[in-house]
Amino acid sequence: MMKLVVLALCLAYAYSCGVPAVQPILSRVVNGHDVREHSWPWQVSLQYQGSSGNWGHTCGGTLISDRWALTAAHCYSAGRNYRVLVGKHNLLEDEEGSAAIAVEKFIIHEKYSSFLIINNDIGLLKLAEPAPLSDTVQPACMPADGAILAHDSPCYVTGWGRLYTNGPIADNLQQALLPVVEHDVCSRSDWWSFQVKTTMICAGGDGIVSGCNGDSGGPLNCQATNGSWEVHGVVSFGSGISCNYEKKPTVFTRVSAYVDWIRAKLLNN
């Protein structure tokens, strides 16, 4: 059993995690912009099936191995049928190398809470079959246990969320530069105050660029010193007033605070 667990935990590294075959174009553009196709190959679209039988995008997610993806706990609703799309750039087009894979199990954190204050907003998606790893489908790396990013560290949020407040869902995958805001700043009374815990990461907050509805569950991509990309955050919440609101940066669940939890779930599932 232990050998199987070690294998599962190391799958991402066996496939050169966090090193896309197509390098992303890293630039600051107001409200984000279309990514270079397949430059974030760990990005997935979490979808559920409506009463009409059609599938629709609800959240983002991050492939961390060929059988597992990270997302937000708040993306789960009981009774829904879920799938993930891997290897996608445009959600409306048939694209070579992409695949739709059923979700075998949706695991949410046991202490997840959305009452008054959101906490432990993290979940794991176990795929019903392995994702077809390729140049367009690759896992992201996991951060080191307990890792804390420095203030202003340049990270990128990616997703198919709304292009602007109350706007349409994006067809093409978007990216935006969101510098990290350290906890001592983000927890100030005129920022997020007590709503931000040390198990979270804030990024952005300039009133210009942020995540938006539909980006939930998706990654905060941060580049390690060796050049690989790590998923340091899972999009959790933002301002209810506007997607782009000054001193209300996008708040992410800090993945490095949940490494032991992730390991335990892979061990037992």
TAVENSUL-V943915 format. One record per residue. N is the residue number from 1. PHI is phi as a letter, one per 40 degrees, with the letter a starting at -180 (999 if undefined). PSI is psi in radians with two decimals (999 if undefined). D_FIRST is the distance of its C-alpha to the first C-alpha in Angstrom with 1 decimal. Layout:
# TAVENSUL-V943915
n = [N	N]
phi = [PHI	PHI]
psi = [PSI	PSI]
d_first = [D_FIRST	D_FIRST]
This chain:
# TAVENSUL-V943915
n = [1	2	3	4	5	6	7	8	9	10	11	12	13	14	15	16	17	18	19	20	21	22	23	24	25	26	27	28	29	30	31	32	33	34	35	36	37	38	39	40	41	42	43	44	45	46	47	48	49	50	51	52	53	54	55	56	57	58	59	60	61	62	63	64	65	66	67	68	69	70	71	72	73	74	75	76	77	78	79	80	81	82	83	84	85	86	87	88	89	90	91	92	93	94	95	96	97	98	99	100	101	102	103	104	105	106	107	108	109	110	111	112	113	114	115	116	117	118	119	120	121	122	123	124	125	126	127	128	129	130	131	132	133	134	135	136	137	138	139	140	141	142	143	144	145	146	147	148	149	150	151	152	153	154	155	156	157	158	159	160	161	162	163	164	165	166	167	168	169	170	171	172	173	174	175	176	177	178	179	180	181	182	183	184	185	186	187	188	189	190	191	192	193	194	195	196	197	198	199	200	201	202	203	204	205	206	207	208	209	210	211	212	213	214	215	216	217	218	219	220	221	222	223	224	225	226	227	228	229	230	231	232	233	234	235	236	237	238	239	240	241	242	243	244	245	246	247	248	249	250	251	252	253	254	255	256	257	258	259	260	261	262	263	264	265	266	267	268	269]
phi = [999	c	c	c	c	d	c	c	c	c	d	d	c	c	b	f	d	g	b	c	c	b	c	c	c	c	a	c	b	d	g	g	a	d	c	c	d	g	c	b	c	c	c	b	b	c	b	b	c	c	c	c	g	c	c	b	c	b	a	c	a	b	c	b	a	c	b	b	b	c	a	c	c	c	c	c	b	c	g	c	c	b	a	b	b	b	g	b	b	b	c	c	b	c	b	c	g	c	a	b	b	c	c	c	a	b	b	b	c	c	b	c	a	b	c	g	b	c	a	f	c	a	a	b	b	c	c	c	a	c	c	c	c	a	c	b	b	a	c	c	c	c	c	c	d	g	c	b	c	c	d	g	d	c	b	b	c	b	i	b	c	d	c	a	d	g	c	c	c	c	c	c	d	b	b	a	c	b	c	c	b	c	d	c	c	c	c	c	c	c	b	c	f	c	c	c	b	c	c	b	b	b	a	h	g	c	g	b	b	a	c	a	d	h	c	d	g	c	c	b	c	b	c	c	c	c	g	c	b	b	c	c	a	b	d	b	a	a	c	c	c	a	c	b	b	c	g	b	c	c	b	b	c	c	c	c	c	b	c	c	c	c	d	c	c	c	c	c	b]
psi = [-0.79	-0.66	-0.66	-0.68	-0.80	-0.71	-0.79	-0.74	-0.46	-0.02	-0.78	-0.72	-0.54	-0.46	0.55	1.08	2.55	0.24	1.54	2.50	-0.55	2.01	2.37	2.67	2.01	1.81	2.75	2.06	2.28	2.29	0.26	3.12	2.90	2.39	2.84	2.28	2.23	0.42	-0.15	1.24	-0.07	-0.14	2.29	2.74	2.06	2.20	2.67	2.75	2.17	3.09	-0.41	-0.16	-0.17	2.65	2.52	2.51	2.33	-0.59	2.91	-3.14	2.98	2.12	2.18	-0.15	-3.08	-0.19	-0.08	2.52	2.60	2.55	-2.97	2.53	-0.61	-0.13	-0.19	2.37	2.24	2.48	-0.10	2.63	2.11	2.68	2.87	2.55	2.23	2.68	0.46	2.57	-0.98	2.18	-0.26	-0.20	2.63	2.18	2.33	2.34	-0.18	2.85	2.58	2.16	2.26	2.57	2.02	-0.66	2.39	1.92	2.08	2.67	2.39	-0.46	0.36	2.38	2.42	0.21	1.96	-0.99	2.25	2.34	2.59	0.79	1.30	2.52	2.82	2.43	2.06	2.12	2.54	-0.37	2.76	2.45	2.46	1.53	2.38	-2.95	-0.44	-0.09	1.82	2.67	2.68	2.80	2.69	2.55	2.88	2.58	2.15	0.07	2.38	2.20	2.54	2.68	2.36	0.17	2.30	1.97	2.84	2.29	2.44	2.59	3.07	0.47	3.14	2.48	-0.41	3.00	2.16	0.23	-3.06	2.71	2.46	2.49	-0.78	2.52	2.37	2.73	2.66	2.44	2.19	1.75	2.49	2.44	2.08	2.72	-0.68	-0.51	-0.85	-0.42	0.09	2.73	-0.52	0.07	-2.08	-0.12	-2.41	-0.19	-0.34	2.17	2.91	-0.19	0.24	2.83	2.35	2.51	2.33	-2.39	0.20	-0.02	0.08	-0.85	2.39	3.03	2.95	3.07	2.30	-0.31	-0.26	2.46	-0.29	3.04	2.65	1.90	2.11	2.38	2.25	2.96	-0.42	0.05	-0.20	2.78	2.32	2.56	1.72	-0.32	2.72	2.11	2.15	-1.07	2.90	-2.95	2.37	-0.15	-0.79	2.64	-0.53	1.73	2.21	2.40	0.28	1.24	2.82	2.38	2.27	2.55	2.26	1.91	-0.63	-0.27	-0.13	0.34	-0.77	-0.70	-0.77	-0.79	-0.74	-0.68	-0.67	-0.60	-0.68	0.03	999]
d_first = [0.0	3.8	5.4	5.2	6.4	8.8	9.9	10.7	12.5	14.4	15.5	18.7	19.6	18.9	21.6	24.0	23.5	26.8	29.1	31.0	32.8	35.8	36.7	37.8	41.4	41.4	44.5	45.8	47.3	48.6	46.5	44.0	44.4	42.8	40.0	40.2	38.4	34.7	34.8	32.1	29.6	26.9	29.3	28.6	31.0	29.6	31.9	32.6	34.7	38.1	40.2	42.0	38.8	39.0	36.2	37.0	35.5	34.7	32.5	30.9	27.4	25.4	22.8	20.1	17.9	18.5	16.8	17.8	21.2	22.7	25.8	27.9	27.4	31.1	30.6	29.1	31.5	30.5	31.4	31.4	29.9	28.3	27.6	27.4	29.5	28.3	30.6	33.6	36.8	39.2	38.0	41.0	40.8	38.9	37.3	35.9	32.2	31.5	29.4	29.1	25.5	25.0	23.0	20.4	19.8	21.9	20.5	23.2	23.2	23.9	26.9	28.4	32.1	35.0	37.7	40.4	38.0	34.8	31.8	28.0	28.7	25.4	23.1	20.2	20.7	17.9	19.6	19.9	19.6	19.1	22.2	24.3	24.1	27.5	30.4	30.8	27.2	25.2	22.9	24.4	23.1	22.0	24.3	23.6	22.7	26.1	28.2	31.7	33.9	37.5	40.4	41.6	38.5	38.9	36.2	36.4	35.8	35.2	35.5	37.7	39.2	42.9	45.2	47.2	47.8	48.3	48.1	46.3	42.6	42.3	42.0	40.8	38.0	39.7	39.1	40.9	40.9	40.1	40.6	38.5	40.5	39.5	38.9	42.1	44.1	42.1	42.4	46.2	48.3	49.6	46.2	43.3	44.0	41.8	39.8	37.8	35.1	33.5	30.3	32.3	34.0	37.5	38.7	42.2	44.9	47.9	49.1	48.8	45.2	42.3	39.5	40.8	40.0	37.3	35.7	33.6	29.8	30.5	29.9	31.9	31.5	32.3	32.6	31.1	33.2	31.5	32.6	29.4	29.2	27.0	26.8	28.2	29.4	29.0	32.5	33.2	37.0	40.5	44.1	45.2	48.6	47.9	45.1	47.0	48.3	49.3	47.3	44.8	42.1	39.0	36.4	32.7	29.6	28.6	25.1	24.7	25.1	22.0	19.4	17.5	17.9	16.6	13.5	12.9	13.6	11.3	8.4	9.8	11.3]
